[in-house]
Amino acid sequence: MISWHRFPAEIRLTVLEVLLQDGCSLVDFATVSREWQTIIERHNFSRIKLTSSRIADFGSMVHRNRSLVRYIWLCLELQEYDCTECETQDTDSWLLSNEDNTLITTAFSDLFSTLSVWEPDGSLLLDISVHSPSDSEHRFKYLTFEPDVASDMCGRDQRAEQSMLVKASDHHHGWIAGSRNSIPTMAAIEKLFVAIMGEGPFDDEE
């Protein structure tokens, strides 16, 4: 059998680059060799997606490789809701529930408690998104919740999602063949954006 290390460095690098761009799980490949482990760990740990269920283990998960982390996406999903709430006039339903408030508060507390013990080591970008999976199922189907700094995989996922939206028809929410044909009601807007609208600079309701 031919040893991996007997291949020219350019070929070894090309193989690794193809794997990194393929979008498959790279965890098993890190055990191939020390060279693969170094490169794959640098790739895997450079961008971390954190959900509420993973934050508690975040510190231990990256303890050995925290110096490799350059980007953290804190992605928090709120409770789902149905059409009885998507544009209701009940202003209480526009506000976050106690469960969602607790989820957000706990996530921020846990994340910043972990980051507070990190030593400064290069640049670190924190991206935060808070949304309900239902937000894009009603009046605002164009909404996506991807990182501001998208990786190649995120870009592909987002394009696939947008191509699906083109075919969407939902007359109840004012969408025909992927295009919106009616203006969202004020209640629908407030349901999603009341926290932003209430803080300004949107003093004029129009």
N, C-alpha and C positions, 0 to 999 in steps of 0.2 A: 504494500500500500504506500502511496505517496504522502509524505508528511505535509500538513497544511503550511508549515513554515518554509517549505522548499519552493512554494509558489512565489513568483516575484511580488514585491510589495504593492505594485500597481494593481495586480489582479486581486490580491487580498482586500485592498481598499475598495475596489469596484464591487466585489461581492457584498461587502458590508454595507456599502451605500445603497445597493439594490434592496437589501433586507430592511434598512432603515426607512426606505421610501415605500415599501410594500404595504405597510399598515397592519401587518400581522403582529402577534405577540412576540416580543423579543426576549422574554424572561429565560426561556430554555437555552437560547443561543449564547447567553452570557457564560454558560458553563463549558463552552467549546475550548476556550483557551484564555489565558490571562489577557492577551491582546484584545480578544473579543469582549471580555468582561469590562475592560477599561472603557472602550468606545461605546458599548451598549449602555453601560451605567451612566455615562456622561449624557447620552441621548435621553434615557428614560427619566432621569432625575432633573433634567434641565427645565421641564415643564410638568407641574403637578396640578391635577384637578382634584379639588377637595369638596366632598359633599358632606352633609351633616353627619352621616353615619361613619365617615372616615376621619373626622377631625380628632377624635379622642386618641387615635393611634398615630396621628401625624408625626409627633415628635420621635417616637420609636422607629417609625417607618423610614425616616430620612436621617436618623442620628449619624450613621457612618458616612453618609453622602451629602450632608447638608451644604457643603461647600459647592456642590454641583448645581444646586437649585438656583435658577435665575428667574423663574416665573411661577407664580401661584395663582390659580383661578379658583376662587371660593364661589361655588355654585350652589345656591340654596333654593330648594323647591318648596313652595308653600302648598297649602291644601288645595285640592281641586274643587271646582264648583260647576253647577249646571246652568241651564238657561233661565232658571227661576231667579238667578242671582247676577247674570251677566250684564243686565242693564236695569236693575231694580231701582225704584225710587226710595227704598229704605236706606237712608244714609248710614245707619249702623253697619250695614253689610259692606260698605265701602272701606271700612277700617279693618286692620289686621285683627285676627282672632287672638285670644290668649295663647293658644297653641303655637301659632305662627310667630307671635312676639317672643315667646320663650325659645323657639328654635333659633331665631335670629340672634337674640341676646346671648344664648349659650354658645353658638358658633363663633361669634366675635370674641367672646371672653376666652374660649378655649384656644382659638387661633393666636390671639395676641399674647396670651400667656406662654404659648410655645415659642413664638418669635422673640419674646422679650429676653430669652436666655441665649439667643444666637449672637455670636461675635460678628461684627461687621466683616464682610468678605466679598468684595465686589458689589455689583448692582443686583437688586432684587425688585421685581415688579409684581405688584399685587393687583389682581383684577377681581371685582366683586359683581355678581349678578344675583338678584333676588326676584323670583317669579313663580307663578303657578303654571303648571303644564296646560291649564285651561285657558290661559291668556290668549293663546293663538288659535283657539278653537271656536271663537265667537266672532265679534266684529273686527278684530285686529289680526287677521290671519297672516299678515306679512311679518309679524313680529318673530324674531329669532333671538335666541339667547346663547350666542357663541362668545368666546373670548374676544376682547378688543384686538388682541394680537393673535391671530389665528395661525395654527400650524397648518402644514399641507393637508393633514387628515381632516382637520376642522373645516378647511376650505372645501374639501370634497363633500363632506357631510352637508355643509350649508348649501352648496350648489344643488345637491340631490334633493334637499328639502324644498328649495325654492322651485325646482322644476316640477315637484308634486303640487305646489300651490297653484301653478299655472292652470292645472286641470280642475281645481276645486270649484264647486258650485254649492252655494248655501244661501238660498233665497231668503230664508228667515233672518239671516244676519247681513243681507245686502250684498252677496257675492255671486257673480255669474261668470262661469268659465275662468275663474282665477282673477277676475277684475271686480273691484268694488263699484257698485252702481248706485249707492245711496250713502249719505253722510251719517256717521255714527251719532246716536243720540247723546245728549249731554250726560245722561245717567251712565251710558256705556263708557264714556270717556272718564267720568269721575270714578267709576269702579276700578279702573286700572291706574289712573294717574292722580288720584286725589291727594296723595302724599306729596307729590311734586307740585301740583297746581296750587295746593294750599299754602306752600311756602313761598310763592312768587317765583319769578317776577311777573306772573300772569294776573295782574290786577284787573285788566279788562276781560270780562267773561267771553267776549267774542274771540 
